Amino acid sequence: MGLIATLPHIDQYDKSVFVMHEKSEKLIPFHKHTKGQLSYVEGGIAYITIDNRTYVVPARHFFWIPQGMEHILEIGHTATVLRSLYFYSHDDTSDAFYSRLGIYPASELLIQMIKYTEIWDEKHITAKDENFEFLVALKKILPKTHKQPLPIILPATHNQQMMKIVSYLEWNIGEKHTLTNISSRFGLSERSLSRLFKADMNISFLQYLKTLRIIKAIELLLNTNKSINEIADDVGYSSISAFSDTFHEFTRSRPSDLRKSSKVLRSSSI
């Protein structure tokens, strides 16, 4: 049926788990559910937009969206398989994990458990169904095995001056930007530019630039055949070790690991 066509059916039964596995490249506009959403991204990349912030989800990572949270979901590559479980929410107060949006690297155990649920694709599973306890257990292990969400978050802006600045950074991401040269280019003092980033997007200039570089690197790793050295240079790193360390800080994996796992998943889905 497809995820967009299925949206009205997800909340049909309060106490069920709705299962949806789909290979696609699409934009799903603002929507929300009365259920919590667990989605595993396989072989590509996904983007979640909430309150003018874009969260980036690379391959072999999963995200949790709390019930009632309005969001846009974009699947960014035709090879991406999005494996989603929409969980009942009556027990969400049992752990703070279920009340916050988060992106996490998926453990091998969780990946295999999520893949197993494909036997229930496009179905509501309730306590009356055999092996419902399997889905209950899957939900319960999430807060126990995945404590710290990843900081791959890029805030947006509606400030006209800031829009010009961030657009320039995005289109010239490979250059050696500093607070000094960017403030000079746009006729601002360093202090004014620094304050503008903090006031408008609640992030420092350097943290925004570092986040943007890593997001662009993730996209290049998953969508091109460029070498890791080329990608590091393309996003503004002259040192491959500095690039790898920063990449690990954001994703808890090395660039080579992310590319390798993505290629394995894509070849297995052909």
C-alpha positions as CSV (number, residue, x, y, z in Angstrom):
1,M,0.0,0.0,0.0
2,G,2.9,2.4,0.8
3,L,3.5,4.6,3.8
4,I,1.6,7.7,2.7
5,A,-1.5,5.7,1.9
6,T,-1.2,3.9,5.2
7,L,-1.0,6.9,7.4
8,P,-4.7,7.1,8.2
9,H,-4.7,3.4,9.3
10,I,-1.7,3.6,11.8
11,D,-3.8,4.9,14.7
12,Q,-6.8,2.6,14.0
13,Y,-6.2,0.4,17.1
14,D,-4.9,2.1,20.3
15,K,-3.3,-1.0,21.7
16,S,-1.7,-2.5,18.6
17,V,1.7,-2.3,17.0
18,F,1.4,-1.4,13.3
19,V,4.3,-2.7,11.1
20,M,5.4,-1.1,7.9
21,H,8.5,-2.0,5.8
22,E,8.9,0.1,2.7
23,K,11.7,0.7,0.1
24,S,11.2,4.2,-1.2
25,E,12.4,7.8,-1.9
26,K,9.8,10.2,-0.9
27,L,8.7,13.2,1.2
28,I,5.9,12.6,3.7
29,P,4.5,16.0,4.7
30,F,3.6,17.2,8.2
31,H,1.8,14.5,10.1
32,K,1.6,12.9,13.5
33,H,0.4,9.7,15.2
34,T,-1.1,8.8,18.5
35,K,1.5,6.0,18.6
36,G,5.3,6.2,19.1
37,Q,7.3,5.5,15.9
38,L,10.4,3.4,15.8
39,S,12.0,3.4,12.3
40,Y,15.3,1.7,11.2
41,V,17.0,3.2,8.2
42,E,18.6,0.6,6.0
43,G,20.9,1.3,3.0
44,G,20.5,5.1,2.7
45,I,19.5,8.2,4.6
46,A,16.4,9.9,6.1
47,Y,15.6,13.4,7.4
48,I,13.2,14.3,10.1
49,T,12.0,18.0,10.4
50,I,10.4,19.2,13.6
51,D,10.1,22.8,14.7
52,N,12.5,24.2,12.1
53,R,15.2,21.6,13.0
54,T,16.3,18.9,10.7
55,Y,17.5,15.6,12.2
56,V,19.7,13.4,9.9
57,V,19.4,9.6,10.2
58,P,22.2,7.6,8.3
59,A,22.0,4.0,7.4
60,R,22.2,1.5,10.3
61,H,20.6,4.0,12.6
62,F,17.1,4.2,14.0
63,F,14.9,7.0,15.3
64,W,12.2,7.2,17.8
65,I,9.4,9.9,17.4
66,P,7.1,10.3,20.4
67,Q,3.4,10.0,20.0
68,G,1.7,13.2,19.1
69,M,4.8,14.9,17.7
70,E,4.1,16.5,14.3
71,H,7.0,16.0,11.8
72,I,8.1,15.8,8.2
73,L,9.8,12.7,7.1
74,E,12.0,12.6,4.0
75,I,13.6,9.4,2.7
76,G,16.6,10.5,0.6
77,H,17.6,7.6,-1.6
78,T,15.8,5.0,-3.7
79,A,17.9,2.2,-2.1
80,T,16.6,3.1,1.4
81,V,14.4,0.6,3.2
82,L,12.5,2.2,6.1
83,R,11.4,-0.4,8.6
84,S,8.9,1.1,11.0
85,L,7.0,0.0,14.0
86,Y,4.2,2.2,15.4
87,F,3.8,1.3,19.1
88,Y,0.9,1.7,21.5
89,S,1.6,4.6,23.9
90,H,-0.3,3.6,27.1
91,D,3.0,2.7,28.8
92,D,5.2,5.5,27.5
93,T,5.4,7.2,31.0
94,S,7.5,4.2,32.1
95,D,10.7,5.8,30.7
96,A,11.8,9.2,29.5
97,F,13.1,7.6,26.4
98,Y,9.6,7.4,24.9
99,S,8.8,11.1,25.4
100,R,11.8,12.5,23.4
101,L,12.9,12.4,19.8
102,G,16.1,10.6,19.3
103,I,18.5,9.1,16.7
104,Y,20.6,6.2,17.7
105,P,23.1,3.7,16.2
106,A,21.3,0.4,15.9
107,S,22.7,-2.6,17.7
108,E,22.9,-5.9,15.8
109,L,20.3,-7.4,18.1
110,L,17.9,-4.6,17.4
111,I,18.5,-4.8,13.7
112,Q,17.7,-8.5,13.6
113,M,14.6,-8.1,15.8
114,I,13.3,-5.3,13.5
115,K,13.9,-7.3,10.4
116,Y,12.0,-10.3,11.8
117,T,8.9,-8.1,12.1
118,E,8.6,-8.1,8.3
119,I,6.5,-11.2,8.6
120,W,3.7,-8.8,9.9
121,D,4.2,-6.1,7.2
122,E,1.2,-3.7,6.9
123,K,-0.6,-5.4,9.8
124,H,-1.8,-4.4,13.2
125,I,-0.5,-6.8,15.8
126,T,-2.3,-7.0,19.2
127,A,-2.2,-9.1,22.3
128,K,-4.5,-11.6,20.6
129,D,-1.9,-12.4,18.0
130,E,0.8,-15.0,18.4
131,N,4.2,-13.6,19.4
132,F,2.8,-10.2,20.4
133,E,5.2,-10.5,23.4
134,F,8.1,-10.3,21.0
135,L,7.0,-6.7,20.0
136,V,6.5,-5.8,23.7
137,A,10.0,-7.0,24.5
138,L,11.4,-5.0,21.5
139,K,9.9,-1.8,22.8
140,K,11.1,-2.4,26.3
141,I,14.7,-2.9,25.4
142,L,15.0,0.5,23.6
143,P,15.7,2.6,26.7
144,K,17.9,0.0,28.2
145,T,20.3,-0.4,25.3
146,H,20.2,3.0,23.6
147,K,20.9,5.8,26.2
148,Q,22.4,8.7,24.4
149,P,20.9,10.2,21.1
150,L,23.2,11.4,18.4
151,P,23.7,15.2,17.9
152,I,23.1,15.2,14.1
153,I,20.7,18.2,14.3
154,L,20.7,21.2,11.9
155,P,18.5,24.2,13.0
156,A,16.8,26.2,10.3
157,T,16.3,30.0,10.2
158,H,13.7,32.4,8.8
159,N,16.0,35.4,9.4
160,Q,16.8,36.8,5.9
161,Q,20.4,37.7,6.8
162,M,21.0,34.3,8.4
163,M,19.5,32.5,5.4
164,K,22.1,34.2,3.2
165,I,24.9,33.2,5.5
166,V,23.9,29.5,5.9
167,S,23.3,29.2,2.2
168,Y,26.8,30.5,1.5
169,L,28.3,28.0,4.0
170,E,26.3,25.1,2.4
171,W,27.4,26.0,-1.2
172,N,31.0,26.6,-0.2
173,I,31.3,23.9,2.5
174,G,34.8,22.8,1.3
175,E,36.4,26.2,2.1
176,K,38.3,27.0,5.3
177,H,35.6,29.1,7.0
178,T,36.3,31.0,10.2
179,L,34.2,33.4,12.2
180,T,36.5,36.2,11.1
181,N,36.2,35.7,7.3
182,I,32.5,35.0,7.4
183,S,31.7,38.0,9.5
184,S,33.8,40.2,7.2
185,R,32.1,38.8,4.1
186,F,28.7,39.7,5.4
187,G,29.6,43.1,7.0
188,L,29.3,42.0,10.6
189,S,31.6,42.0,13.6
190,E,32.7,38.7,14.9
191,R,30.7,39.3,18.1
192,S,27.6,40.2,16.1
193,L,27.8,37.1,14.0
194,S,28.3,34.9,17.0
195,R,25.3,36.5,18.8
196,L,23.2,36.1,15.7
197,F,23.8,32.3,15.5
198,K,23.1,31.9,19.2
199,A,20.0,34.1,19.2
200,D,18.4,32.9,16.0
201,M,19.3,29.2,16.0
202,N,20.5,28.5,19.5
203,I,23.8,27.1,18.3
204,S,27.4,28.5,18.0
205,F,28.8,29.4,14.6
206,L,31.5,26.7,14.9
207,Q,29.1,24.0,16.0
208,Y,26.7,24.8,13.1
209,L,29.6,24.6,10.7
210,K,30.9,21.4,12.1
211,T,27.4,19.8,12.0
212,L,26.9,21.0,8.4
213,R,30.2,19.5,7.4
214,I,29.3,16.1,8.9
215,I,25.9,16.0,7.4
216,K,27.3,16.7,3.9
217,A,29.9,14.0,4.5
218,I,27.2,11.5,5.4
219,E,25.4,12.3,2.2
220,L,28.5,11.9,0.1
221,L,29.4,8.6,1.8
222,L,26.0,7.1,1.1
223,N,25.3,8.6,-2.3
224,T,28.6,8.7,-4.1
225,N,31.7,6.6,-4.8
226,K,34.2,9.2,-3.8
227,S,37.0,8.1,-1.6
228,I,37.0,9.1,2.1
229,N,40.0,11.4,1.5
230,E,38.1,13.2,-1.3
231,I,35.0,13.5,0.9
232,A,37.0,14.9,3.8
233,D,38.5,17.5,1.5
234,D,35.1,18.3,-0.1
235,V,33.6,19.2,3.3
236,G,36.6,21.3,4.5
237,Y,38.9,18.9,6.3
238,S,42.6,18.9,5.4
239,S,43.3,16.2,8.0
240,I,41.7,12.8,7.5
241,S,42.2,12.0,11.2
242,A,40.4,15.2,12.3
243,F,37.6,14.4,9.9
244,S,37.3,10.8,11.2
245,D,37.4,11.9,14.8
246,T,34.7,14.5,14.3
247,F,32.6,12.0,12.3
248,H,32.8,9.6,15.2
249,E,31.8,12.3,17.6
250,F,28.5,12.8,15.7
251,T,27.7,9.2,14.6
252,R,29.7,6.9,16.9
253,S,31.1,5.2,13.8
254,R,34.0,5.8,11.4
255,P,33.3,7.0,7.8
256,S,34.7,3.7,6.5
257,D,32.3,1.7,8.7
258,L,29.2,3.6,7.6
259,R,30.1,3.2,3.9
260,K,30.9,-0.5,4.3
261,S,27.6,-1.3,6.1
262,S,25.6,0.8,3.6
263,K,27.1,-1.1,0.6
264,V,26.4,-4.4,2.2
265,L,22.8,-3.5,2.8
266,R,22.3,-2.2,-0.7
267,S,23.8,-5.2,-2.3
268,S,21.7,-7.5,-0.2
269,S,18.5,-5.7,-1.2
270,I,19.1,-5.9,-4.9
